Structure formats: C-alpha cells, structure tokens
Amino acid sequence: MAKASKRTQPNDETSQLYEILTRANQIASNTELDDLLNQMLDLMIEVCGGNAGTLYLLDSEKDELVFKVIRGPNSDNSLIGRRIKTNAGIAGATMSHEVPLVIEDLAHDPRWQKVSRSSEGLRNVISTPLLLRGKPIGVVQVFNYSHTPLQIVQMLGARMASEIEKAMLLEASQQRTARLEALIDIIGIIGSNLDRDLVLHLIVRYARDLLHAEHASLFLIDEDQNDIVLHISSSEAQVPVLRVPRGQGIIGAAIESGDIIFVPNVHEDARHFKDAEPITGITTTSLIAVPLITQAVQLGQELGSAQPQIIGGLEAINRVDGIFTKEDADLLQTLATQAATVFQIAKLYGDANELFLDTIQAMVASIDAKDPYTNGHSQRVSEFSIAIGKQMNLTPEVLHQLRIGALLHDIGKIGIPDTILSKPGRLTEDEIATMKQHPAIGAGIMKNVRLLQNESPALAEHHEHMDGTGYPNSLKGNQISLFGRIVAVSDVFDALTSDRPYRGALDVEEVLNKMQKDSGTHFDDSCVQGLVKAYLAGEIKTQKDREKANIN
C-alpha cells in the first residue's frame, strides 16, 4: 500500500508574511487618509521591532517632504505639517536612492538631522521609500529596529504607496465636492438674503474651514481714516478693533497691489504687521491674502460704466496641515469675489431702496399736503407701526414691509375730493361714506404693483375692527392681517393725539386708556400693548412731542 504523502506545513516566515499581508489588506480598507497613514506606520514599526517612526509624503509641486505621522516615546506632534527639502537628511537620501537605507549608527551619519526632542534616544533607522509605479511619493522610517526584514519592508512600502494614492485621490475629490457645494450654498444665500454681514460671516467661516486654516478675516478700506479695518473674523469671539495703515501688512500689500500674496513664513517677510498679534491674540505663521474687488456701478449710469474698485481684502491664516496651495489661492479668490458680490448687491439694493423710499415719501407728502391738519400723519403712523412691530419681535424684513405699508396706508385719499379732505368742520353722512372708500381705492391702486403685494393689507384693512364693525369689508379677528391690525392702532393713536379743526389733541394717557378699553373689540390687544410699551420706552413721539422738540 502506498504511503500517504506528507502535507506541506507552512514555515514560520511564511505564516508571518501571510499575517502581515492580511493586516495590511485590513488597513488598506480605510478610506480616510490620516487613519491609513497612522495604521500603516504602526504596522511597519511592529514588523521591524522598532519603537519610533516617521512618515513623510511628497509635495511634488514644491519638491518638499511633509511630516504626516510621528511615533515614539519622545514624539513631538508639532512637527506634523513641517517640511523639508527632498535632498535633505536621511529621508532625502532615501528619495534619491529609491531603495531602503539601513543605518546602524545615526549619531555618526552626517546626514542625520536632529529635530526637537523627538530625536532623543534614536540609535538606528530603516528608511524606506514609498514607491508608486517606480517613483517615490514619500518615505517611512522606523527607528531603534531590532531586525531588518528588507523584503517585507519593501513589499509594505509598495502596498502603502498604492493605498495612499487611492486615499489621496478620494480625499481630493471629496474636498473639491465640499468646496463646490460650499460655493453653491453661498451663491444661493446671496440670492435670497439681503443681510450683508450675515452672508459675509458665512463666507469668512467657509474660507477658514475649506482652506483648513486656523483663522480667516475680512478687511475693508476706510477712506476717511486712510487705513484698513478688520471687519469680520472667523473667531467666535467679538471682533477686535484692528486698524492697519494703508499699504502696510501683507493684507495691505494685497489690497494695494490687487495681487494674491502667499507667505509661508510671515516672520521672514518684512511686510508682516507685528502689531496685529497682541490685538487679535493670533500668532500668525503663514497666510494667504487676496484683494476684494467690486464693480463701481451707479444707478442711472449707462451700460458699461462699471469700473473695478478694490474695497478691502480677505485672508486665511495658518494652514493646519501644511502650507497654502495654488488651489487654496484660487478658492480664496473665488470666495473674495462672492464677498464683493455681496457688497455690490447690498449697495445696489440700498441705492434702489433709497430711491424707492424717496418716491414713496414724495407720494405720501403730496397726499398729506392736501390736508394741512393731517400733514405728517403718514410718516408718524409709519414710525409708530415700526415701534409696535419691534415690540412684537418682527423680523427686519417684515418691519421693512410694514414701514412701506404704513407710509402708504392713506394713499387711497388721492381719489377723495379735496373739498372733503380739507373741510374744516365735521363731515356729513354722505361725505363720511365717500371718505370710507379710501381703503378700497388705495388697495385698487396698488393691486397691480407687484413689489407691494405684501404691503397692500395695510392699505385695505387699517379701518377694520376686531369685532367686524369696521370697513370696507367688515373683517373680524384674524381675518384682518397683522399689518392691518398694527396700522389701525397707529392710525387712531396719531389721529387722537393730533390737533384737528373740530378739536384739540387729546392727552396721551387718556388716549392709551381708551384704546386699551377698546382692545378685543375695536383693536387687537397685542398691538395695543405693543403701542403702550413703545410709548413708555420713549420710542414714540406724538405730534405735540415733536412740536415741543422742534422735530419735523
């Protein structure tokens, strides 16, 4: 009978190699670059029986090696992000030779460069290139090794390089996606939000986060003081008062020149404005600064009249994981362009809004001027309404709409005969009926004005009563819009506290008491309470108050 063949047993070396490959494959499943680098270095240290190690990656653009991971009993994490030239030290020699270097005695090797306390206690090193398609993309070093399995070390180096490339490509893709999403987000917010500084704060925070910077800041030129002023900081703390003379500092140089400026080490740059650090509490090591350029456009100018104008600058300070790149510069310039767009929109909106308000004020003045006894009435009703709205915690946008609606609340009087408007005595029943038409006339005038649709209830409903006894539509309760209820209170308060041809102005206390009694039937109680609070807070000035203070 034939003997059974012996089953081949794997030797210790094969088993070890299999185990190492298995662990390397497990580590390779990491998609996060930092996790991958840390675990790969730990495995390499274990394989070589060492107790310390470093891992560098190549920045081919700058021909520099960047500290990415450091291990050891004396490891100094402040070295992470530090850079060395590819021809420097043992790591540089490894890059040049493209094969592992084994150095038994570091102390007597002229290429050995001690860096901080991390170098203490290091006796020997295996320095291995990370080769990808025959080209080094980094270096991994194991110190104080006990054995030198060079074949395994080379195999792991190649395995690491392949996975590092995948992780770097994924990270770059994710970063580009995040940056694109941020820009789309900013553009959307710019299109839907007129709060300039709110959007600028967002842009500055994006600049900090997307560029992996410790801080970001936006500066504006102060033409009156001939300096530049820190306007917004990414810091959550209150923005300090910081003024930099024109042309000084690196941000000043960017603003004056209109150029993008990179500074990897500010302490080697004579332009660095050292006085800023005690004020901001930020120790600057590196930065990138770009100008803030707007198009100077004025309403009423012909097409093509816009001229570029530098109004400030945007800077990012201290990249957390190295130095700023050209891609960072392009992104910061894009963010600066968005910030400039915000200023442009805010200015154009401000100019247009001012023109709009001036036009409305002129219309209102022409109506009030028809009746000398109600001159200034619409303006006061608008101010009273805003004061009530603030007490009711209305948003700035809603308050703006309320202001316009209250100003225009009597615009329908344009359709009422002057003989009725300027009649010195009491009106007849027919004249009262005619006068009661002015809310409907006003609403009719404005119904086709698209920009005033939100404001029109103030025109149509300011004579409606909570119990349904008002006019023109006998609305009651919440059928009456908030604007209608607020303006109703403001309108009556001003009418009762102002002189009329048939009576003098009533005492404010008397008027407020009367209106409080009529709350729930005639007036909305919350609006009346808002009126009372605003008056007691000194936010409301009656016609008599203005006359005493000589206020128009």
VEXGUTI-853155 format. One line per field, with one value per residue (C-alpha): x, y, z; residue in one letter. Coordinates in Angstrom, 3 decimals, always signed. Each point is the difference from the previous one (the first is absolute). Example, Ala and Ser with C-alpha at 12.3 -4.5 7.8 and 13.67 -1.06 7.14 Angstrom:
BEGIN
x c(+12.300;+1.370);
y c(-4.500;+3.440);
z c(+7.800;-0.660);
rest c(A;S);
This chain:
BEGIN
x c(+0.000;+1.343;+1.010;-2.092;+1.850;+1.077;-2.070;+2.198;+0.070;+0.567;+3.181;+0.093;+1.183;-2.868;-2.546;+1.420;-0.146;-3.570;-1.008;+1.709;-1.702;-3.355;+0.426;+1.215;-3.114;-2.180;+1.716;-0.399;-3.765;+0.238;-1.118;+1.066;+3.550;+1.058;-1.229;+1.747;+3.353;-0.107;-0.812;+2.502;+2.803;-0.986;+0.151;+3.409;+1.388;-1.345;+1.436;+3.477;-0.177;+0.535;-1.419;-0.206;-0.700;-0.851;-1.887;+0.458;-1.980;+1.349;-1.305;+1.142;-1.112;+2.486;+2.485;-0.326;-0.675;-2.778;-0.122;-3.310;+0.386;+2.452;+0.298;+2.251;+0.517;+1.166;-2.178;-0.659;-3.316;+0.831;+2.212;-3.071;-0.329;+3.662;+1.852;+3.477;+1.640;+0.101;+3.806;+0.341;+0.914;-0.491;-3.557;+1.314;+2.709;-2.669;-1.967;+3.121;+1.063;-3.568;+0.962;-0.105;+2.939;+1.134;+2.099;+1.411;+1.398;-1.929;+2.335;+2.886;-1.966;+0.564;-3.463;-1.710;-1.858;-1.339;-3.393;-1.392;-0.230;-1.339;+3.596;+1.018;+0.796;-0.006;+2.883;-0.669;-2.470;-1.496;-1.068;-2.264;-1.288;-3.685;+0.190;-2.951;+0.552;+3.743;-0.094;+0.257;-3.008;+1.300;+2.231;-0.734;+2.631;+0.236;+2.417;+1.646;-0.790;+0.922;-0.040;+0.074;-2.468;+0.814;-2.091;-3.072;+0.811;+0.188;-3.206;-1.822;+1.408;-1.453;-3.297;-0.185;+0.738;-2.820;-2.562;+1.251;-0.555;-3.579;-0.710;+1.555;-2.054;-3.165;+0.860;+0.682;-3.277;-1.908;+1.713;-0.884;-3.591;-0.184;+1.415;-2.424;-2.943;+1.145;+0.181;-3.456;-1.256;+1.496;-1.431;-3.437;+0.205;+1.171;-3.021;-2.464;+1.437;+0.499;+1.724;+3.481;+2.038;-1.830;+1.061;+3.537;+0.369;-0.977;+2.561;+2.775;-0.833;+0.001;+3.411;+1.363;-1.523;+0.535;+3.628;+0.668;+1.143;+0.035;-1.577;-1.397;-0.667;-1.587;+1.384;-1.589;+1.604;-0.930;+0.527;-0.598;+2.713;+2.218;+0.430;-1.494;-2.261;-0.632;-3.711;-0.752;+1.971;-0.698;+0.643;-3.155;+1.213;-0.807;+1.960;+2.777;+0.616;+2.935;+1.130;+2.901;+1.485;-0.538;+2.691;+1.304;-0.259;-0.331;-3.758;+0.764;+2.434;-2.647;-2.533;+2.412;+1.343;-3.170;+2.067;-0.306;+2.792;+1.320;+2.243;+1.169;+1.851;-1.149;+2.969;+2.277;-2.110;+0.706;-3.612;-1.367;-1.996;+1.193;-2.243;-3.052;+0.900;-0.428;-3.375;-1.430;+1.688;+0.952;+3.605;+0.371;+2.476;-1.292;-2.747;-1.539;-1.635;-2.167;-1.578;-3.728;-0.960;-3.440;-1.411;-0.806;-3.511;-2.341;-3.696;-0.919;+3.345;+0.302;+0.898;+3.727;+0.617;+1.107;+3.602;+1.976;+0.596;+1.968;-1.961;+1.897;+1.525;-0.529;+2.691;+0.415;+2.527;+2.027;-0.922;-0.483;+1.588;+2.830;+0.202;-2.545;-0.140;-0.891;-3.355;-0.529;+0.832;-2.502;-2.691;+0.720;-0.164;-3.344;-1.294;+1.279;-1.911;-3.158;+0.608;+0.429;-3.276;-1.698;+1.274;-1.096;-3.507;-0.293;+1.022;-2.278;-2.837;+0.692;+0.052;-3.135;-1.762;+0.923;-1.354;-3.128;-0.541;+0.613;-2.678;-2.475;+0.793;-0.708;-3.335;-0.966;+1.006;-2.197;-2.993;+0.650;+0.522;-3.605;-1.111;+2.004;-1.476;+1.371;+3.416;+2.617;-2.693;+1.202;+3.611;-0.987;-2.284;+2.915;+2.349;-2.598;-0.623;+3.713;+0.255;-2.944;+1.487;+3.298;-1.827;-1.640;+3.428;-0.653;+2.959;+1.877;-1.443;-3.576;+0.636;+1.175;-3.224;-2.011;+1.754;-0.979;-3.568;-0.515;+1.422;-2.440;-3.025;-1.868;+1.069;-3.637;-0.813;+1.338;-3.449;-1.887;-1.100;+2.060;-3.171;-0.521;+3.657;+0.493;-3.441;+0.583;-3.115;-1.629;-0.926;-3.552;-1.148;+0.463;+3.450;+0.878;-1.200;+2.232;+2.948;-0.480;+0.812;+3.664;+1.235;-1.562;+1.315;+3.506;-0.115;-1.247;+2.859;+2.602;-1.483;+2.022;+3.229;+1.831;+2.616;-2.623;-2.185;+1.176;-0.622;-3.509;-1.942;+1.123;-1.832;-3.164;-0.569;+1.088;-3.619;-1.212;-0.993;+0.610;-3.758;-0.830;-1.539;+2.710;+0.259;+0.210;-0.483;-1.222;+2.868;+0.386;+2.715;+2.752;-1.709;+1.770;+3.674;+2.718;+0.931;-3.640;-0.282;+3.259;-0.695;-3.552;+1.444;+2.642;-2.526;-2.491;+2.699;+1.431;-3.450;-1.011;+3.300;+0.127;-1.892;-3.067;-2.131;-2.927;+2.080;+3.431;+2.372;-1.054;+2.269;+2.155;-0.925;-3.692;+0.473;+1.938;-2.612;-2.798;+1.805;+0.687;-3.718;-0.768;+2.466;-1.663;-2.922;+1.483;+3.749;+2.260;+1.126;+3.585;+0.393;-1.338;+2.362;+2.847;-1.025;-0.053;+3.420;+1.519;-1.366;+1.238;+3.415;+0.160;-0.134;-3.119;-0.234;-3.449;-0.672;+0.124;+3.248;+1.549;-1.169;+1.531;+3.280;-0.183;+0.059;-1.410);
y c(+0.000;+3.367;+2.415;+3.095;+3.117;+2.410;+3.165;+3.061;+2.098;+3.712;+1.190;+2.859;+2.530;-0.794;+0.182;+3.355;+1.342;-1.184;+1.665;+3.264;+0.026;-0.724;+2.936;+2.242;-0.868;+0.783;+3.349;+0.668;-0.105;+3.400;+2.780;+2.787;+1.047;+0.872;-3.327;-1.866;+1.738;-0.477;-3.705;-0.703;+1.598;-1.965;-3.235;+0.876;+0.752;-3.330;-1.976;+1.479;-0.289;+3.743;+2.485;+3.200;+1.103;+2.774;+0.160;+2.688;+0.661;+1.775;+3.402;-0.196;+3.577;+1.408;-2.901;-0.447;-2.817;+0.643;-1.554;-1.885;-2.452;-0.307;-2.758;-0.557;+0.539;+3.569;+0.759;+3.688;+0.412;+3.626;-1.406;-1.159;+2.211;+1.026;-0.135;-0.964;+0.122;-3.286;+0.122;+0.479;-2.553;-3.741;+0.315;+1.960;-2.591;-2.709;+1.915;+0.257;-3.677;-1.337;-3.013;-0.578;+1.395;-1.808;+2.153;-1.719;+3.048;+3.239;+2.047;-0.441;+0.473;+3.527;-0.007;-0.405;+3.160;+0.272;+1.698;+0.979;-2.501;-2.689;-0.817;-0.902;-3.676;-0.973;-2.348;-1.500;+0.208;-1.883;+2.663;-1.325;+1.808;-0.265;-0.915;+0.422;-1.174;+0.226;+3.604;+0.972;+1.775;+0.047;-1.586;-2.143;-0.396;-2.439;+0.832;-2.245;-3.106;-3.469;-1.814;+1.002;-1.963;+2.051;-2.116;+0.459;+3.688;+0.587;-1.932;+2.040;+3.221;-0.817;-1.078;+3.224;+2.165;-1.518;+0.481;+3.484;+1.057;-1.304;+1.757;+3.262;-0.058;-0.677;+2.768;+2.451;-0.934;+0.421;+3.324;+1.271;-1.138;+1.727;+3.193;-0.068;-0.623;+2.882;+2.381;-1.061;+0.483;+3.488;+0.983;-1.200;+1.949;+3.137;-0.237;-0.376;+2.075;+3.754;-0.019;+0.920;-0.791;-3.280;-1.258;+1.388;-1.846;-3.184;+0.615;+0.632;-3.199;-1.947;+1.501;-1.256;-3.473;-0.753;+1.164;-1.912;+3.265;+0.914;+3.392;+2.134;+3.736;+2.622;+3.547;+3.143;+3.244;+3.036;+2.881;+2.633;-1.343;-1.190;-3.453;-3.470;-1.338;-3.553;-0.384;-3.711;-2.816;-3.744;-0.013;-0.476;+2.709;+3.675;+1.514;+2.185;+3.547;-0.366;+2.688;-0.442;+3.050;-0.039;-1.963;-1.670;-3.646;-2.874;+0.571;+3.662;-1.033;-2.220;+2.833;+2.581;-2.260;-1.906;-3.224;-3.312;-0.288;-3.277;+0.179;-3.374;+1.665;+3.495;+0.516;-0.061;+2.615;+3.655;+0.907;-1.940;+2.354;-1.180;+2.437;-2.083;-3.057;+1.552;+1.429;-3.139;-2.532;-1.992;-1.036;+0.011;-2.333;-0.216;+1.670;+0.614;+3.341;+1.058;+3.350;+0.678;+1.485;+1.417;+1.680;+3.635;+0.284;+2.936;+0.016;+2.009;-0.498;-1.350;-3.601;-0.513;+2.670;-2.485;+0.296;-2.476;+1.241;-1.630;+0.429;-2.333;-3.443;-3.552;-2.047;-3.523;-0.577;-3.082;-3.056;-2.792;-2.732;+1.683;+3.093;+1.553;-1.224;+1.550;-1.778;+1.719;+3.332;-0.560;-0.927;+3.015;+2.280;-1.561;+0.580;+3.591;+0.463;-1.254;+2.403;+2.833;-1.033;+0.297;+3.562;+0.769;-1.343;+1.725;+3.333;-0.326;-1.144;+2.854;+2.535;-1.457;-0.224;+3.581;+1.127;-2.095;+1.492;+3.518;-0.556;-1.302;+2.874;+2.450;-1.709;+0.011;+3.625;+0.990;-1.712;+1.434;+3.466;+0.009;+0.231;+2.380;-1.650;-3.432;+1.139;-2.521;-2.531;-2.792;+0.365;-0.168;-3.013;-1.753;+0.736;-1.053;-3.244;-0.810;+0.649;-2.373;-2.590;+0.037;-0.602;-2.989;-1.303;+0.194;-0.737;+2.835;-1.134;+0.104;+3.348;+1.408;-1.125;+1.400;+3.356;+0.265;-1.180;+2.466;+2.864;-0.798;-0.803;+3.187;+0.003;-0.633;+3.586;+1.014;-0.998;+2.037;+3.541;+2.794;+1.612;-2.948;-0.444;+3.641;+0.678;+1.813;-1.314;-3.392;-2.000;-0.805;-3.618;+0.057;+1.472;-2.630;-2.700;+1.469;+0.208;-3.663;-0.936;+0.953;-3.433;-1.747;+2.711;-0.409;-3.789;+0.370;+2.338;-2.418;-3.344;-0.029;+1.177;-3.319;+1.286;+1.165;-3.086;-0.717;+3.597;+0.395;-1.324;+3.101;+2.051;-2.084;-1.023;+2.782;+0.963;-3.528;-0.841;-3.197;-0.414;+0.381;+3.508;+1.679;+0.708;-0.557;-3.809;-0.526;-2.372;-1.284;-1.536;-1.811;+0.723;+3.340;-0.207;+0.815;+3.104;+1.115;-0.456;+1.825;+2.949;+0.291;+0.586;+2.442;+1.901;+0.564;+0.846;+2.714;+1.344;+0.332;+1.514;+2.584;+3.255;-0.041;+2.962;-1.202;-0.810;+0.254;-2.894;-2.308;-0.891;-3.051;-1.736;+0.474;-1.369;-3.061;-0.780;+0.293;-2.222;-2.641;-0.040;-0.516;-2.914;-3.150;+1.838;+2.842;-0.795;-3.030;-0.169;-1.064;+2.985;+2.403;-1.464;+0.455;+3.644;+0.532;-1.630;+1.983;+3.277;-0.701;-0.890;+3.415;-1.512;+1.933;+3.781;+1.537;+3.081;+2.110;-1.676;+0.893;+3.593;+0.411;-1.525;+1.829;-3.319;-0.196);
z c(+0.000;-0.958;+2.725;+0.416;-1.136;+2.694;+0.210;-0.496;+3.158;-0.350;+1.671;+2.512;-2.562;-2.371;+2.819;+1.106;-3.544;-0.404;+3.250;-0.990;-3.411;+1.611;+2.376;-2.819;-2.009;+3.008;+0.423;-3.722;+0.418;+1.721;-2.272;+2.363;-0.851;+3.574;+1.397;-2.801;+0.593;+3.764;-0.162;-2.789;+2.012;+3.105;-2.004;-1.462;+3.493;+1.276;-2.940;+0.606;+3.779;+0.441;+2.506;-2.055;-3.538;-2.433;-3.267;-2.627;-3.172;-3.057;-1.052;-3.607;-0.744;+2.509;-0.086;+3.758;+2.432;+2.516;+3.477;+0.174;+2.924;+2.882;+2.631;+2.966;+3.712;-0.645;-3.026;-0.588;-1.810;-0.767;-2.763;-1.938;-3.048;+0.180;-3.346;-1.119;-3.404;-1.899;-0.043;+3.765;+2.655;+0.002;-1.337;-2.976;-0.615;+0.041;-2.646;-2.171;+0.323;-0.324;+2.144;+3.770;+1.977;+3.132;+2.324;+3.054;+1.766;-0.499;+2.182;-2.440;-3.234;-1.405;-1.564;+3.377;+1.013;+3.520;+0.181;+3.404;+2.848;-2.353;-0.963;+3.541;+0.578;-3.697;-0.824;-3.441;-2.868;-2.929;-2.498;-2.766;-3.111;-0.830;-3.684;-2.315;-3.559;+0.641;+1.302;+3.695;+1.489;+3.553;+2.625;+3.062;+2.721;+2.920;+2.826;+2.572;-2.078;+1.319;-3.362;-3.673;-2.164;-3.114;-2.371;+2.157;+0.524;-3.756;-0.592;+2.667;-1.437;-3.420;+1.570;+2.008;-3.044;-2.016;+2.756;+0.837;-3.596;+0.103;+3.301;-1.225;-3.200;+2.000;+2.475;-2.835;-1.659;+3.264;+0.613;-3.482;+0.505;+3.393;-1.476;-2.913;+2.335;+2.202;-2.960;-1.186;+3.558;+0.160;-3.391;+1.106;+3.237;-1.796;-2.270;+2.857;+2.878;+0.110;+3.390;-1.217;+3.097;+0.617;-3.435;+0.428;+3.317;-1.824;-2.766;+2.523;+1.903;-3.275;-0.819;+3.310;-0.206;-3.695;+0.036;+3.259;+1.543;+3.673;-0.709;-2.813;-0.039;-2.222;-0.103;-1.462;-1.113;+2.105;-2.402;+2.687;+2.310;-2.862;+1.494;-0.203;+2.724;+1.187;-0.723;+0.480;+1.613;-0.028;+3.749;+2.071;+2.356;-0.506;-2.879;+1.450;-1.184;-2.373;-2.403;-2.372;-1.779;-3.767;-1.792;+3.168;+0.949;-2.445;-0.317;-0.715;-2.744;-1.613;+0.105;-1.439;-2.742;-0.847;+0.037;+1.816;+2.569;+1.506;+3.040;+1.371;+2.915;+0.970;+2.325;-3.030;-1.786;+0.722;-0.800;+2.982;+2.271;+3.429;+1.910;-0.941;+2.080;+3.490;-1.097;-1.622;+2.258;-3.118;-0.613;-3.768;-1.671;-3.566;-1.965;-3.371;-0.832;-2.957;-0.941;+0.148;-3.366;-0.821;-3.068;+0.748;-1.441;+0.469;-0.699;-3.027;-1.716;-3.504;-0.617;+0.126;+2.622;+2.666;+1.162;+2.133;+3.529;+2.832;+3.228;+2.325;+0.271;+1.228;+1.735;+1.356;+2.790;+1.001;-2.054;+2.517;-2.115;-1.871;-2.153;-2.327;-3.592;-3.333;+0.237;+3.358;-1.607;-2.795;+2.511;+2.227;-3.041;-0.954;+3.529;-0.149;-3.261;+1.728;+2.885;-2.477;-1.643;+3.394;+0.353;-3.550;+0.535;+3.365;-1.510;-3.014;+2.232;+2.374;-2.842;-1.576;+3.340;+0.835;-3.358;+0.588;+3.464;-1.304;-2.656;+2.564;+2.362;-2.821;-0.760;+3.676;+0.429;-2.925;+1.674;+3.456;-1.460;-1.242;+3.617;+2.212;+3.097;-0.871;-1.240;+1.210;+0.959;-2.303;+1.124;+3.657;-0.588;-1.706;+2.920;+2.566;-1.901;-0.077;+3.741;+0.623;-2.386;+1.875;+3.274;-1.699;-1.096;-3.729;-2.260;-1.784;-3.337;+1.317;+1.703;-3.325;-1.681;+2.896;-0.338;-3.678;+0.573;+2.852;-2.042;-2.800;+2.182;-1.037;-3.660;-0.942;+1.077;-3.383;-1.300;+2.627;-0.959;+1.537;+1.285;+2.320;+0.987;+0.894;+1.497;+3.325;+1.778;+0.497;-3.076;-1.072;-0.223;-3.790;+0.369;+2.602;-2.405;-2.697;+2.403;+0.941;-3.581;+0.309;+1.273;-3.002;-2.341;+1.416;-0.320;-3.572;-0.871;+1.328;-1.083;-3.216;+1.605;+0.327;+2.446;+2.505;+0.340;+3.552;+1.038;-1.461;+3.073;+1.878;-2.631;-0.172;+3.639;+2.342;+0.685;+0.717;+3.619;+1.936;+0.593;-3.698;+0.250;-2.092;-3.728;-2.944;+0.274;+3.594;+0.723;+3.543;+2.200;-1.874;-3.303;+0.340;-0.933;+2.533;-1.983;-0.030;+3.790;+0.777;-2.306;+1.383;+3.484;-1.254;-2.142;+2.814;+2.550;-2.241;-0.904;+3.673;+1.172;-2.843;-0.439;-2.211;-1.149;+2.135;+3.142;+1.547;+0.601;+2.819;+2.927;-0.724;+3.252;-0.807;-3.518;+1.164;+2.656;-2.570;-2.504;+2.658;+0.853;-3.701;-0.259;-1.235;-1.576;-1.999;+0.235;+0.234;+3.641;-0.800;-2.327;+2.641;+2.588;-2.469;-0.375;+3.778;+0.485;-2.873;+1.372;+3.532;-1.451;-1.700;-3.507;-1.024;-0.399;-0.537;-2.060;+3.201;+1.127;-3.339;+0.142;+3.445;-1.163;-3.367;-1.884;-3.515);
rest c(M;A;K;A;S;K;R;T;Q;P;N;D;E;T;S;Q;L;Y;E;I;L;T;R;A;N;Q;I;A;S;N;T;E;L;D;D;L;L;N;Q;M;L;D;L;M;I;E;V;C;G;G;N;A;G;T;L;Y;L;L;D;S;E;K;D;E;L;V;F;K;V;I;R;G;P;N;S;D;N;S;L;I;G;R;R;I;K;T;N;A;G;I;A;G;A;T;M;S;H;E;V;P;L;V;I;E;D;L;A;H;D;P;R;W;Q;K;V;S;R;S;S;E;G;L;R;N;V;I;S;T;P;L;L;L;R;G;K;P;I;G;V;V;Q;V;F;N;Y;S;H;T;P;L;Q;I;V;Q;M;L;G;A;R;M;A;S;E;I;E;K;A;M;L;L;E;A;S;Q;Q;R;T;A;R;L;E;A;L;I;D;I;I;G;I;I;G;S;N;L;D;R;D;L;V;L;H;L;I;V;R;Y;A;R;D;L;L;H;A;E;H;A;S;L;F;L;I;D;E;D;Q;N;D;I;V;L;H;I;S;S;S;E;A;Q;V;P;V;L;R;V;P;R;G;Q;G;I;I;G;A;A;I;E;S;G;D;I;I;F;V;P;N;V;H;E;D;A;R;H;F;K;D;A;E;P;I;T;G;I;T;T;T;S;L;I;A;V;P;L;I;T;Q;A;V;Q;L;G;Q;E;L;G;S;A;Q;P;Q;I;I;G;G;L;E;A;I;N;R;V;D;G;I;F;T;K;E;D;A;D;L;L;Q;T;L;A;T;Q;A;A;T;V;F;Q;I;A;K;L;Y;G;D;A;N;E;L;F;L;D;T;I;Q;A;M;V;A;S;I;D;A;K;D;P;Y;T;N;G;H;S;Q;R;V;S;E;F;S;I;A;I;G;K;Q;M;N;L;T;P;E;V;L;H;Q;L;R;I;G;A;L;L;H;D;I;G;K;I;G;I;P;D;T;I;L;S;K;P;G;R;L;T;E;D;E;I;A;T;M;K;Q;H;P;A;I;G;A;G;I;M;K;N;V;R;L;L;Q;N;E;S;P;A;L;A;E;H;H;E;H;M;D;G;T;G;Y;P;N;S;L;K;G;N;Q;I;S;L;F;G;R;I;V;A;V;S;D;V;F;D;A;L;T;S;D;R;P;Y;R;G;A;L;D;V;E;E;V;L;N;K;M;Q;K;D;S;G;T;H;F;D;D;S;C;V;Q;G;L;V;K;A;Y;L;A;G;E;I;K;T;Q;K;D;R;E;K;A;N;I;N);
